[in-house]
Amino acid sequence: MHAKDILIDGFNRIQEEVHAAVEGLGPDDLNARPYQAGNSIAWLVWHLTRVQDDHVADAFGLDQVWLTQDWEKRFGLDLPRHDTGYGHSSAKVAKVRVDSGNLLTGYYDAVHGQSVGVLRELTAKDLERIIDENWDPPVTLGVRLVSVLSDDLQHIGQAAYLRGLLQSAAS
């Protein structure tokens, strides 16, 4: 198995979990925030997708799906167009609201398609390429991709946990 195959498998698992966390929920559950200050499922899935879109596009010299496929307009959020959710205050988290889970899964699926498309073309040598010299040691493409996987898996786990809490409270 090649490293790119492991990465593709990881991103495929995120896609499966995004759908599992979102599908079948209405706007009230998608936008619910625990204790009125926590992150909603909508924010968590939007954020993990924005990070993947931003980081993969940057690493491969691509345009973000958020901008090129009009997802920014479809979401209609009152946030800067390049916002990914890093460092969001409670007030900014509250701005990320959706009327349908299809918006979240549609955006994730579009980002996933771009991500997997570039991953399929990777060579082992590509993973060693330095893409960010602002760190010591400098960040390679391989390290950045694992970082995105790690961040996405943590956030989708939070979304799945929140879904479970909401469903328990409703029953």
TAJOTA-V665143 format. One record per pair of residues at least 4 apart in sequence whose C-alpha atoms are under 6 Angstrom apart, sorted by the first residue. I is the first residue (numbers start at 1). J is the second residue. D is the distance in whole Angstrom. If there is no record, write none. Layout:
# TAJOTA-V665143
i:I j:J d:D
i:I j:J d:D
This chain:
# TAJOTA-V665143
i:17 j:21 d:6
i:19 j:23 d:6
i:21 j:160 d:5
i:22 j:101 d:6
i:25 j:29 d:6
i:27 j:31 d:6
i:27 j:99 d:5
i:27 j:100 d:6
i:28 j:32 d:6
i:30 j:41 d:5
i:30 j:42 d:5
i:31 j:40 d:5
i:31 j:42 d:6
i:31 j:97 d:6
i:32 j:40 d:5
i:33 j:38 d:5
i:33 j:39 d:6
i:33 j:40 d:5
i:34 j:38 d:5
i:37 j:90 d:6
i:41 j:159 d:5
i:42 j:46 d:6
i:43 j:47 d:6
i:43 j:96 d:6
i:44 j:155 d:6
i:47 j:84 d:6
i:47 j:85 d:5
i:48 j:152 d:5
i:49 j:53 d:6
i:49 j:108 d:6
i:50 j:54 d:6
i:50 j:84 d:5
i:51 j:55 d:6
i:51 j:84 d:6
i:52 j:56 d:6
i:53 j:57 d:6
i:53 j:64 d:6
i:53 j:111 d:6
i:57 j:61 d:6
i:57 j:62 d:4
i:57 j:63 d:6
i:57 j:64 d:6
i:65 j:69 d:5
i:66 j:71 d:5
i:66 j:72 d:5
i:67 j:72 d:6
i:88 j:92 d:6
i:102 j:106 d:6
i:105 j:109 d:6
i:108 j:112 d:6
i:112 j:116 d:6
i:113 j:117 d:6
i:127 j:141 d:5
i:127 j:142 d:4
i:128 j:140 d:5
i:129 j:140 d:5
i:129 j:141 d:6
i:130 j:139 d:6
i:130 j:140 d:4
i:131 j:139 d:6
i:131 j:140 d:5
i:131 j:141 d:6
i:132 j:138 d:6
i:132 j:139 d:5
i:133 j:138 d:5
i:148 j:152 d:6
